[in-house]
Amino acid sequence: MHTVVVGTSGVTASDVLAVARGGARIELSDDAVAALAAARGIVDALAAKPDPVYGVSTGFGALATRHISPELRAQLQRNIVRSHAAGMGPRVEREVVRALMFLRLKTVCSGHTGVRHEVAQTMADVLNAGITPVVHEYGSLGCSGDLAPLSHCALTLMGEGDAEGPDGTVRPAGELLAEHGITPVELREKEGLALLNGTDGMLGMLVMALADLDTLYKSADITAALTMEALLGTDKVLAPELHAVRPHPGQAASAANMAAVLKGSGLTGHHQDDAPRVQDAYSVRCAPQVAGAGRDTLAHAGLVAERELAAAVDNPIVLPDGRVESNGNFHGAPVAYVLDFLAIAVADLGSIAERRTDRLLDKNRSHGLPPFLADDAGVDSGLMIAQYTQAALVGELKRLAVPASADSIPSSAMQEDHVSMGWSAARKLHTAVDNLARVIAVELYAATRAIQLREGLTPAPASRAVIDAVRAAGVEGPGPDRYLAPDLAAADAFVRAGHLVAAAETVTGPLR
């Protein structure tokens, strides 16, 4: 089994994916163990002094003015976890919870939180055992971090609340810990607060969305190329010298991908045939510009994620010179903004894909294709309602593109009077990415059928490879009306698993 070693300098996106989705085993490095001990020594020394220190010997948030006596501090740490584990609604996905918990462990191991080694090791042990705390959809305002979701994870470390075992059954967390020989932690000064105070949920979802969108943007380039081919469009607009005069890197990459897929096509460039055209519609001609802008947004979001993966997000922070200082690094704005930016880009990519699909189905705009790509139009409806489904998905994408980070709902008696809503932005994006895969799947379904209906014309070798692969995956080709939902589900699975990209790359080589 793959092992991820957590040290003091952060983790990588591939580490997050390995743990969240691949079940990788986690180990703590020697430097992390030493840093944990050093930071804990600072906290213990401050706890022994009479002066109040936020998070060590005081209450939290609006209650930070109360000095807590030593005999009540362990109870204080337990209480913050129990009271903050107040999430509601459906459970979030297992991979999200594993990413959330792993990223909190990353910060704990930085040596800036003051958490003991045994607490960090218990976090790793729970993840290694395949135990997943039950975390609910609602409860985080993204400031101070993802408090409620992280509290449900911390509750599991204490042997309280519910968790899902490696067999997928939800049971009391204490039972699951006992079965795996894990001793529940007894929290001490600052530890409860340190387990809750971070942007780990929204960051984990950002990292996974970036990985998924890398595949989906390549997939969208491929389906755009297939549609251009099916509409007998011109690939001259993909010439690299045209894109060099507007030097956006994402645009150049998308155009290059489309050109690679279309190389050797016998369908492109028929503008002056029976229905002459000067130029293709925007949804075809401007595909690289729209997808390229989204790709550049992905690049910016990746830079933000990279910085956050190297960060230690906690309040207060333990500094090497012995200070324990209150700060605002837990605020989720940097992550929330890019989550919202991505949702906007996803909505636009889905929107242009739907417009291309509609063009394929309209006999007045499809340049000789049958209405709705039907076998016997009138008797058969063809893909008419598949496009309705795609349009419904795009409508939802547009609603999901409304920024969450533009909102703020004050909390904690106005002490936390400006919050990021980053968790909400992440949950929106999570849904949007799922829907984008479905939108691309519908375009794939329509474009491959349309190409096969162009009898006497030879598609590009890459297009042929895609058509053969998608048919082998159980997505049927042209013919009389049939039950469409299974075909669309198979196309969705084909796109989501990366098989569309893999099929094209057997001819094109690696796409950008």
BELMOZI-V180764 format. One line per field, one symbol per residue. phi: phi as a letter, one per 20 degrees, with the letter a starting at -180 (. if undefined). psi: psi as a letter, one per 20 degrees, with the letter a starting at -180 (. if undefined). burial: 1 if it has 16 or more other ideal C-beta (glycine too) atoms within 10 Angstrom, else 0. A space follows every 50 residues. Layout:
phi = ???
psi = ???
burial = ???
This chain:
phi = .fddeededncdffffffffddmfedcefffffffgfffffffffffeef ffcgndccfclfdfeeedfgfdfffgfffffffefcfcnffefgfffffg fffffgfgffnddnefgfffffgffffffmecgfcdfdqddmafmeffgf fffffffemdmdbeffeneebgfgfffffdmdegedfdgmfffffddbef fffgfffffffffgfffffffffffffgffelfdeffeggffefecfeff fffffffffffegnfedfnegdefcfcebefgfefegffffffffffgff fffffffffeeddbbfdeegenfcdfbdfffeggffgfffgfffffffff fffffffgffeeffceloefgllefcgofdemdgeffgffffffgfgfff fffeffdbcgbllmfdebdelffffffffgfffgffgffffffgffffff ffeefnddffgfffffffffffenefegqfgbfegffffffffffffnff ffffffdemgee
psi = ppppppbijarrhhgghggghikqqpqprhhggghggghhhgghghhiqi ppppigkraqcijiipppqhiihhhggghhgghimkqraqqrqghggggg hghhhgghiijjhjqqghgghhgghgghikpoqopqgqipjkonbmgggh hhghhghikraqrprijjpprphhgggghjkppqqoqapiggghiimrkh ghgghgghgggghgghhgghgghgggggghjkrpjhijphhhhhinlphg ghgggggghghipjqjhqkkhkbhnqqgrrrghghjghgghhhhhhgggg hhggggghhiqoorprppqhjiqopqakiipjghggghggghhgggghgh ghghhgghhhiohiijliqqpjkqgnpggqickgihhggghgghghhhhi ipphiirpoqrlkjgmjorhkhghhghghggggghghgghhgggggghgg ghimpiqprqhhgghgggghhhjjoqbqarqrohghghhhgghgghijhg ghghihghapr.
burial = 00010111011010111111000101010001101100110110011000 00111111110000000100001001110111011010001101111111 11111111111111111011111111111111111100111111111111 11111111111111100000001101100001001011111111111111 11111111111110111111111111111111111011000010000001 11111111111110101101100000000100111111111111111100 11011001101111111100000100001111111111111111111111 11111111111000011011111100000101110110111011011001 10111000001100010011111111111101101111111111111111 10110000111111111011000010000000010011011101110111 101110110010
